[in-house]
Amino acid sequence: MVISRFIAILILVIPGIIACYGFLKMKSSTFEYFADLGNDSIIPHFKWLPFIGGFIMFALGIGFIGGWIFFRDRKHNYVAPRFKKKRPRPNV
């Protein structure tokens, strides 16, 4: 029982760490661009590849955690009526 709960926590922590790392990559590339704007000796270039990679990691991590919470709440019937599973109509 303890090992299964530990594995469940790891399944949620790993996407959270990925999302945090992606956010840090986006923040770093934005900060470096604006920091280079004040330096007259160089031409500042925005680092698009780390920014897009960070955005993808951030979106995937947040999407996984959000999806997990949504499906857990749907299973426990905590969601609004429009998000509940549709039941098929009986044919009369």
C-alpha positions in Angstrom: 0.0 0.0 0.0 2.8 2.4 0.9 4.8 1.6 -2.3 1.7 2.2 -4.5 1.0 5.6 -2.9 4.7 6.5 -3.4 4.5 5.6 -7.0 1.3 7.7 -7.4 3.1 10.7 -5.8 6.0 10.2 -8.2 3.6 10.1 -11.2 2.4 13.6 -10.2 5.7 15.1 -9.0 7.6 14.3 -12.2 5.3 16.3 -14.5 5.3 19.1 -12.0 9.1 19.2 -12.1 9.0 19.2 -15.9 6.5 22.1 -15.9 8.7 24.0 -13.4 11.8 23.4 -15.5 10.0 24.6 -18.7 8.8 27.7 -16.9 12.4 28.4 -15.8 13.7 28.0 -19.4 11.1 30.5 -20.7 11.9 32.9 -17.9 15.6 32.7 -18.5 15.4 33.2 -22.3 13.1 36.2 -21.8 15.3 37.7 -19.0 18.5 37.3 -21.0 17.0 39.1 -24.0 15.9 42.1 -21.9 19.2 42.1 -20.0 21.1 42.3 -23.3 19.0 45.3 -24.5 20.9 47.5 -22.1 24.3 46.4 -23.4 25.3 48.6 -26.3 28.3 46.4 -27.4 26.2 43.5 -28.6 23.0 43.0 -30.6 20.4 41.2 -28.5 18.9 38.1 -30.0 15.9 36.3 -28.5 16.6 32.6 -27.9 13.5 31.0 -29.5 14.5 27.3 -29.2 14.9 27.2 -25.4 11.7 29.3 -25.1 9.6 27.1 -27.3 11.1 23.9 -25.7 10.3 25.4 -22.2 6.8 26.2 -23.4 6.2 22.7 -24.6 7.5 21.2 -21.3 5.4 23.7 -19.3 2.2 22.9 -21.3 2.7 19.1 -21.1 3.4 19.2 -17.4 0.4 21.4 -16.5 -1.8 19.5 -19.0 -1.0 16.2 -17.4 -1.7 17.4 -13.9 -4.9 19.2 -15.0 -6.1 16.2 -16.8 -5.4 13.9 -13.8 -7.3 16.3 -11.5 -10.2 16.5 -14.0 -10.6 12.8 -14.5 -10.3 12.2 -10.7 -13.0 14.7 -10.0 -15.2 13.3 -12.8 -14.9 9.8 -11.2 -16.0 11.2 -7.8 -18.8 13.2 -9.4 -17.4 16.7 -8.4 -17.6 18.3 -11.8 -20.3 20.5 -13.3 -23.2 18.8 -15.2 -21.8 19.7 -18.6 -18.6 17.7 -17.9 -20.3 14.6 -16.6 -20.3 11.4 -18.7 -23.2 11.2 -21.1 -25.5 8.2 -20.7 -26.9 6.6 -23.8 -30.7 7.0 -24.2 -32.7 3.8 -24.1 -34.4 2.9 -27.4 -38.1 2.8 -27.1 
